[in-house]
Amino acid sequence: MKLEYYSIEKLDDPVFSDLFEKRKKDLEESALRHVRHILICNHKGIDLSLPCFLQPDDPAFVMPDKIIVAKTIELLLELNPDWTKDNISKMLGISTTGSNRLINYWIKSDNGRDINKSNWVVLATKAGLMQLVVAK
């Protein structure tokens, strides 16, 4: 691709301005696709296109299943090698007694206790799987 330089005056030209905006939009979309590809490829096989990684106020948002919660905790422990489930419990503001019983409930399939929404959002955000967008 040939690098071209244009003066700021060219932006006043409607034809050039439209071409510039189209190229800018194409590049932004390409960059976004690239970022999504990198994210999907790297997070321990966690598919970031799942609805549990949408913004929590999105109507399509759904809570994750126990497998996704377990993989997210595993990823968080891998990203922070000196961490244990105790550190995760403290970060979430939940009890660390009983060998992190609550976290174990969230990841074991033989019980009906699931992670709540606020803890899921904090956990996924801390693991780098979700980014919260704050409305102004």
Secondary structure, 3 states (H helix, E strand, C coil): CCCCCCCHHHHHCHHHHHHHHHHHHHHHHHHHHHHHHHHHHHCCCCCCCCHHHCCCCCCCCCCCCHHHHHHHHHHHHHHCCCCCHHHHHHHHCCCCHHHHHHHHHHHCCCCCCCCCHHHHHHHHHHCCCCCCCCCC
